[in-house]
Amino acid sequence: KTVTSAATLTFEAAKTQVIAGALTLQGALTNLLSLVSSIPGTQWIFNPQGTRTVDYTNIQDANNSNATAVTATNSQNSGNNTNITFSATSVTWDGSASTDWGTAANWDV
């Protein structure tokens, strides 16, 4: 799932989702794709078996059951996550488009 506006993807708590092909979960600089459990505090489980692209997400209550950790770049760790590595690239304000902090063009990624 790739979004350009903020969105939420809710997974059934305690159920395993096997992703046999490529896993793509991607939001945008100021519009994160939130990945949450149907029961807050209860992990949702996923097993990605192909390539993984997880970028600009907000992840909570996720359990990657695959032996290889998933790297979530430019993403927010909202807690209770297992086998997910959060890393960020350098993002700086340049204000080139306007004075609005919510405008993606104002950020240099």
Secondary structure, 3 states (H helix, E strand, C coil): CECCCCEEEEECCCCEEEECCCEEEECECCECEEEEECCCCCCEEEEECCCEEEECEEECCEEECCCCCEEEECCEECCCCECEEEECCCCEECCCCCCCCCCHHHEEC
